């Protein structure tokens, strides 16, 4: 066989691309994974500054669990044969949310009963509605499992009979359903804390998407890898090669070759021409359609319209801090601090449209991984989102670094004021990643770390239930944060596996 002829080519070694390539290689297909960076992982990588090792992104896994009570990610890692090579620890508590203006604070535990009891303590009279929320979450999980098993062609009678409440809430927003089940306003604000993890305010965010995420988080707890997320990336990359797959680092795709019959191959940055009928892209459709396919008339019109219709979700900003004091000395008692100027998600979202945004999710890694930094030190991450191009419009070559310093100072001040923990004087190392940083190192459009805006008509359920009917360019599919399952570590891993299985089905049709 010609050495440049492959059953499949995978573009990008992010979480989705790694799993897709591994599933194909494990299925005895000749697969090539190309990655422009010199390391695998995409957002699931890390870097060193001084004596601290930082991760590029937040990475709690909410769909993992354990053998006796596990989620989809546990099943996937077991199937791929990598679970026993990884080591995880539980995140100690679900979250602490703070209203920076009023200083009201709520700390919520894992475990559904624990969560319900704590909510009743904070909001008397909330027990019935919060219990209903988690009952809906359980049914939604079961219904989505059935949808996956039906390969996008569910029997409506089965859905109506076995999952009636899922059918009732499937098309509504979070706010609409919480109001319908008569959840008190304060309980709604607390339970909606995770909204920024999905990147859409709760008056637009689909209830099914949000409810199942919260249900999985609270019932399975959240886990993080002991050796950090890049260990997962490295193991997946190694397993691809052990299964017969190939990986080119420091190389990317310059052009995807297509004709009226579909994908024919690709030209790499290095000039090498790869022949294949199947390409899985971990890069976004925007990039593929705009830059990699030269003849736009060969792209299905539906896909061009869809790409044009979709808007990008939040642009990421992260501040990585290495502190020269212990968490005990600094009074950092929680693992995750969600700090908003308003617990109303629409108000918080509107602030994230401006540069005057300092809402943040701050993680104290040492509260889960005690030895993640040298003894007597602490690693702290601050992450926020901008839901517009305001950051890009505000900067130029002369003010970029000054603006980064100004923003970092505001976030640090806001954290200190909200928590009462004085961290500024303990800062030994600091690195600020702006949307431009993420755009440069991950090639995500405008530094959008959450892919496409997942709300309204473009919610996750709509994507999953229509993906089998999409008119796609034959031989081209997408994985990762811009694919059908939306963004996040869990979703990206699972989307890579799903799209690999779809590609295996495409290959059978070629025979």
N, C-alpha and C positions, 0 to 999 in steps of 0.2 A: 504494500500500500504506500502511496506517496506520503512522505513525511509531513507535508503541509495540508493533507486532507484529514478532516476531523468529523466525527459524528455531530459535535456541537462545540461552539465557541461561547465562553462566558466572559462578559465585559465587566470588570471591576470585582475586586476581592473584598467587598464589604460583606456584612453578615449574610445577606440574601444570596450574593454571588458565590460565596464560599459553600453554603449548604447546597445550592443548585449544582455546582460543579461536583461536589462530593457525592450527591445522590446519583448523578449521571455516571460518574466513574465507578461507583459501587455497583451500578447496573451493567457494568462491563462495556460501557460506551467509551469511545476514544474522545476525550474532552480536553480542550485547552482553555485555561483561565488566564486572562491578561490583566495586569494591574500596573498603572503608571507609577504608583508609589513603589518604594523599595521594600515595603512591608505589607502584609495582609491586614485586613480588619476595617479599613475605613474609619468610622467613628470609634470603633472598638479597638483602639490602639492607645499608646501612652507615650510619655516623654519625660526626660529627667531635667530638673533644674537644681543645681547644687546637690544637696543630699536627699532631695525629695523626688519620688516618682509619681507623676500625675497621670490620670486617665483623661482622654480627650472628651469624654461625655459621661453623663449619668447612665447607670446601667442596671438598675434593679430588674430582676427577672420575676414577673408576677404569675407566670404560667408554668412554673417548674414543680415545686412541691417535693414530695418524697414518694418512695415506693408504695407506702400504705395509703397515701392520699396525694395523687399527683395530677399534673396538668398536661397539656399538649406538648410542652417543651421537654418535659421528662420523657414522654413517649418517643419523641423525635430523637433525642440524644441517645436513648436506649437502642432504638432501631438502627441508628448509624454506628453504634458501637463505641461511642466516645464518653458516655455518662460516667463510667467508672474511672476514666482518666482525669476527670474534673473534680474539684473540691469546692463546696459552697458553704456559706454560713448565712444564718438568718439575719435580716435587718431587725433590730430590737423592737421598734415600735412602728406603727403605720405612718403617723405624721404628727407634727405640731404645726398648727396654723395660727398666725398672728396677724391681727389687724394693726398695721403700723401706726394708724392715726389714733385709734381708741385704746390700743394696747390689750384688747381682749384676746385671750389665748385659749386654745383648745388642743389638748394632746390626746390622740386616739390610738387605741391598742389594736393588735391583730386578734383574729378569732371573732366569728360573727356574734356569738353571745356576748363576748366581752365588749365588742363595739356597740351593740344595741344597749347594753347596760350603761356604758359610759355616756352615750348620747342621751339616754333618759335622765342621767344625773345632770348633764348640762342643760337639757331642754325637756323639762317635765311634760309628759303627754305625747312624746315623740315615739314611744315604743312601738305602737301598732303600725305606724307608717314606715318606720325604718325596718321593721320585720318584714313588711310587705315588699320593700325594696329588695331585700336579700332573697326572698322567695322568688321574685321575678328574675333575679340574677341566676338562680339555680335553674329555672325553666329555660331561660335564654341560653345558658350553656348547653343544656340538653338539646334544644332546638337547633342551635348552630352545629352541633355534632351531627344531627340528622341531615342538615343541609349539606355539610361536607361529604357525608357518605352517599348522598343522592346525586353528587356531581352536578349540582346546579339545576337538577330537574326533580324537585320535590313533588310529592303527591299532596295537593292542597287539602284533600280530605284527611290525610294523616296529620297535617299541620293543625287543622282546625280541631281535630279530636284530641290529639295528644299535647298540643302546645297552644291552647286557646289564648292565654294571656300574652304569650309572645306575639301572636298575631294582632292582638289589640294594641300593643305598644310599639310595634315595629316601625311605624312611619312617623313617630312623634319625637319631639325634642325632649331633652332632660327636664327642662322647666315645666313643660306641659304635663308630663307624667307625674312629677313630684307634686304638682298642684292637684292633679286628679286623685292621688292617693292621700291627699290632705296632710302632707308633711309640713310641720311648722316652718316658718321662714328661717328661723335661726338654724334648725336642723338641716334645711336645704343648703344654707351657706356652708355649714361644716362638711356635709357629705359631698359637696361640689368642689372641695379643696383640690382634688386631682385634675381639675379641668385643664390646667396648663400643660399636663403631660400629654394631652391629646390635641392641644393647640386650637381650640375653638370654644367660645363662651357657651354656656349651657342653654341659652335661648336658641341656639343654632345647632348645637351638638346633638347627634342622634342618641336617644336614650339607650338603645340596645348596645351600642358601642361602649358608652360610658359605664353602663350598669355592669356589663360582663367584666370590664377591666377592674372595677372596684370590687366586685364579687370575688374574682380570682385573687386579687391582692389581699383582701381581708381573710378569705377562707384558707388559702394556701400559704399565706405569708409571702414575703418577698425575700429572694436570695441574691447574694452577690458572690462571684468567684473569689476564692482566697488568693489565687495568684493573679488576680485582675482579669478584666475582660479580654486583654490581648492574648492571654493563655488559651482561651477558647479559639480565637482566630488562628493562633499558631498551630494548635492541635488539628483543627479542621484542614488547614493548608497541608500539614504533614500527611494526614490521612488521604487527602486527594492524591498525593504523589504515591503513597503506598498502594493505592487502589488502581494505579496505572494512569492517572491523569497527569497533565503537565501544567506548569505555571510559569508564565513569563513575568518577571518583575521589571520595573523600569521601562515598560513598553505599554502602549495603549492602542486603541483602534482609531485610525485616522479617517477611514471611510468604510461603510457597510455596502457591499456590492449586492445589488438587487436587479431583477428584471421582472417582466410581467408575470412570471411564475413564482416569484418570491425571492427569498434570500439565496445568494450564491456564494457568499464568502465575505472577506474583509481584508482591508489593507492596514497593516500596523504602522505605528510611528516609525519603526525601524525599517520600513519598506517591504517587509515580508508579506507575501500574499497568502492568506489562509482560505482554503476551500471548505465550505460547509453549507449545509442546507438549514442549519438550526443555530440561532443566536439567542442567548438570554442576556439581557442587559440589566446590570445593577445601576447603570447610569440612567438618568431621568429621560422620559419620552421627549421632553423639550430639547434636551441636548441631542438626542438621537435624530429626531426629525429635522431640527434646524441645522445641525452641523455634520452629521455622519451619513445621511442619505442625500445624495446630490439631486436626484430626479424626484421632485416632490409629487409628480403625477402618479408615481408608483405607490405612494402611501395612500391607504384607504381614506376617503374623504371624511368618514366618520371619526377616524383617529385624529386627523388634523383639527377637526372641529372640537373634539373632546379636549385635546391638548390646549387649544386656544381658550376654551371655556373655563378650564380649571385655573384656580389661582393658587399661588404658593402660600404655604402656611408660615408659621413664625420663623423669623431669622434669628439665629442663635447668638447669644453673647455669654461667654463664660469667664469667670475670674478664678484662677487657681492660686491658692495661698498655702505656703509652707510656713507654719508658725513655730517659733522657738520655745514655746511653753506647752505643757500638757493640757489636755482637755479639762482636767480637774482644776488646774490652776486658773484656767480661763472661764470656768463655769459653763462649759459647753456640754450640757447634759443630754441633749437629744441628738438623734441621728439626722433627721431631716426637718428643716424649718421652712415652711411655706409662708412667705411674708408678702402681704398685699396691702395696698392703701385702702382697699375696699374688699369685703368678702362677697360683694355682688359681682359676679363674673363679667357681666357686660361693662360695668364701670372699670374693672381692672383691665379688661381687654382694651377699652378705649384709651386708657393711659399708655398701653403698650403700642399705640399708634404714634406715639410722640417720643422725643428724646428725653422728656421729663419722666421717663419710666424708671422706677427702681424696684418694682416687684421682683421677687427672686425666690428660687428654690435653692436653699443652701444645705449642703450635706457635710456633716462632720464624720469623715470616713473612719476615724479611730474608734467611734462608738459601735462599729460593726467589726472592723478589723483592727484590733488593738495594736498589732505590730506592723501596721502599714507604713510607719515612718519611724525614724530613730527615737529611742527612749527619751521622753521628756519633750517631744514635739507633737504637732498636730497637723493633719492635712484637712483643708477646708475648701469646698468648691461652691461657687455661686454661679447660678445659671438663670438667664432671663431670655425673653423673646421680644422681638419687634415685629408687629404685624403690618408693616408698610416699608417703603423704601426710604424712610426718613433718615436712617443712619447713612445710607449711601449719599443722599443729597446734602448732608451736613458736612461731609469731609472733603478734604483735598490733600494734596501731597504735603502742604506746609502745616496743616493742623492735625493730622491723623494721630500722632503720638500724644499731643497735648489733649486731644479729645478723649483718647483712651484713658489717660490719667484722670481726667475730670470725671468721667463716668465711673471708673473704679472707686474713686473717692466717695462719690455719692452712694454707691452700693454698700461700701464699708460703713459709712455713716448711718445708713438706714438700718443695717443689720445691728449695729451697736445700740442705736436708739430703740429698736424694737425688742431686743433681747436683754439689754443691760450688760451684755458680755463685751468687754473691751479687748479687742483683738489687734487694733492698729499697731500698737507698740511692740507686738510680738511677731510682726511680719518679717520673715527672713527671706523668703522668695515669693515673687508675684509674677504671674503671666496673665495677660488679658487676650482672649480670643474674641474677635468681633465677627460679624457676618462676613466681612471680607476675608478673614482668616479661614473660616470654614469653606467659603467658596473656593479659595485657592487650594487648600489641602485635600478637599473631598470632592471638588468639582460639582457640588450641589448648587443649583441656580440661586444666585443672590444670597448664598449662605443659609438657605432655608433648611433647617435641620429636621423638619417634620414632613417633608415632602409636600404633597398637595393638601390644601385646606379641606379637612374632612368634616363636612357639615351639609345641612340642607339636602339637596338632591344628590350630592356627591358624597353621601355618607358611606361608612364601611359596608353596611348591609346591602346597599344598592350596588356597590362594586362587586361584592361576592356573589350576589344572586344574578347578576347580568354578565359575568365574565365569560360564561360559556357561549353567549350569544353575540359577543363582540365581533365585529368585522376587523380582523387583524391582518397585518401584512404577513403572508404565509412564511412561517419559519422564524418569526421574531416575537419574543415574549419578554416581559419585564419582571424583575424581582426587586426586593428592597423597599425602601421607604416611599417610593413613588408608585408602588404596585397596588394590587387590589386590597391588601390587608392594612395599608397605611403604614405609619412610621413606628419606631420603637424596636428595641432589641428582639423581643418575642415575635412581633409581627414580621420583622425582616427575616429571621430564621425560618419561620413557618411559611412565608411567601416563597422563599427560595426552594423549599421542599415541594410546595404545591406546584410551582411553575416547572420544576424539573419533571414532576410526574406528568404534567400536561404535555411537556416536550417529548417524553417517552411515548405518550399516546400519539403525538404527531408523527414520530418516527415509524410507528407501526402502520400508520396510514400510508406512508411512503412506500411500503413494501408491496 
